[in-house]
Amino acid sequence: MTKEFQYAGAGSPVPVLQIIGYKNSGKTTLACRLIHALSAQGIRVGTAKRDAHDFRLDDPGTDSSRHLLHGAVETVLTSSEATRVMRKSGTSLEAIAQSMRGRVDLLIAEGFKSADYPKIALIRRSEDRIMLQKEASNICLWLSWEETADRHSAASQAWKSQNGPPILPLRDQALVYQEILALALSLLA
């Protein structure tokens, strides 16, 4: 049932699947569910999240925060079990995918609406869909919280928007799970 799409990031070394939507639409919950399902199949999943707010690179007073405070543009904190890179600049989704080359099989990106990778879009209201269509391209699947999507959710057919990708009701968890997993796995083919 998944739609054929143009993979705009074909030059990218790591396939990318974006999950977009407005605040509290369920992006992180969906991402975590997808990450868990793919990891259980042995797929190495990387993630990236676009934060619409400014955040601190590190806790005040740590050595790495002092490095940044004194002019370092990038610092790496590493131990035997983890590594964290902090950089005083934004980074494109393409650059993030490039940096994960060889370490992950698929990158799940939360946000980055303007990037041109295949997307799953979550909507709470029909107005969200209208606004997201103006902000984002390459949407392959819509997931809706609206009741109107429920009445169109016969298990055999997803409700189709006019000449666009299917709109699935989030309440039909089995159908949603099947479609998001199929979309993610199609990027690995």
N, C-alpha and C positions, 0 to 999 in steps of 0.2 A: 504494500500500500504506500510505501514511501515514494515520494516524488523524485524524479530525476532532476538533478540540479547541476549548475555550472560551479565547479570547484575553483573559485577565484584565487585561492592560495596555492595553486598547483606548483609554483616555484618554491614554496615553503618546504623545508625539510621534514616538518612534522605536520600531519593532518590536524586541523583545528575544527572543533565544533563549539559554537557560541550558544550561550543561554542568555537571553535578554528579556527585559521586562522592567516595569517600574518598581519602586520600593514596596516591599512586602507582597510581591506577586508569587513568591515561591521559588525563586531562582536557586538559592543555596540548597534548599531541600531537594529539588530536582537534581542539581549537580551532584550532591552527595549520594543520592540513590543510584545515579548513573555511574559514578566513580566506583562505588561498591560492586555493582553488577559486572562492570568491565574488568575490574581487578580480580574478581572471583574467577574469571575466564583466563587469567594469566596475562592480561593486557596491561602494559606499563602506562599508567595515566599520569600526565602532568596537569597542573591547573594554573590558571591566572585569573585574578579578579581585579576589575577596574573599580577603584574607589572614587566616588563622586566628591568626596570631601578630602581635605588635606589631612594627612595623618603624620604622626611622628615616625621617623626612621628607626629610632631606638629609644629606650628609656633614658631619661635624663641622668647624668652622672656616670653612666657606664663608659668604659674605655672607648668603645666604638663611637658612642655619641660625642665624646670629647674629640675624637679624630675628625668627625664631620664638622663640629663646631669650630675647629681650628683651620678649616679650609679644605679638607679632603673632599673630593667630589665622588669618591666611591670607596667603600670599605667592605671587607669580607670578614665575617666572624665564623670560625669553624671549630669543631671539636671532633672527637672520634666518631660521633653519631649524627652530626648535623652540620650544615653550612647555610649561612644566611648572607646574601649580598645586599648591601644598602647603597643606593646611588642617589645623588642630589639632582635628579632629572626624571622626567616621565620617560616611559619606554613604550614603543609601539607593540602591538600584538605580534606583528611579523618578527620583530627583534626577539621577543620572548620565545616564540616558536623556534627561531634559529638557535637560541641559546640552549634549548633542550634537545637539540639534535643528538641522536645516539643514546640518549638516556630514557626517552619516553616513546611510546608508540602512537599516542594520541594526546592532544592538548584540549582540555575542556576549559573554555574561557567564559567567565561570568561577566557580562557587560561588554564594553568596547563596541557599542552599537554601530559606529561608523565603519568598522572594519568590514571587509567584504567576504567573510567566510560563511559557510552554511550555518544557519541559525534556527534555534527553537525559541519561539517567543511566547511568553506567558502574559495573559491578559485577565484583568479582573472585570473590566467593563468594555463595551464595544468602542467607547471613545479611546481606550488605550490602543486598540488595534489601528484606528485611524491615525493616531499620533505616531505610533511605531512605524507604520508604513512610510511616513514622511522622513523618519530619522534613520531607518535601517534598510538594507537591501539583503537579498539572498536568504529570505526567511523560507524555510522548508517545511515548517510545522508550527501550527498555532495550538496552544493549550489554554483553554478557557475555564474560568471559574463561574461563568454565567450559567444560569438555569436554562437559557435558550439553547445552549450547546447540548444539554442533556437530552432534550427531546429528539435530537438528530443523531443520537449515538447508537444506532443499531450496530451490533458487533460486526456485521458484515461490511458496513460502509461508514466511513467518517464523513461528517458534514463538510462539504466543500464550500469555501468562500467563492465568490464569483471569480472564475478564471484564476484561482490561486491555490495555495497549498491547503491541505485539510485543516479543519479546526476541530480538535478533540476536546471533549469535556474532561476536566481533571478528575471528576468523580468516577470515571470509568478507568480505574487504576490499571486493570489488566491490559486494556487497549493502549493506554498511554505508555506503559512499560514496554510493551511489544514494539511500538512504533519508535520510541526514542532509542531503544537498543538497536533496532534494525538500522536506523539512521546513522548512529555512531559506528556500527560495524561496517556499514557501506563505505565509510571513509578510509577504512583500513584495506579495502580490496585493491 
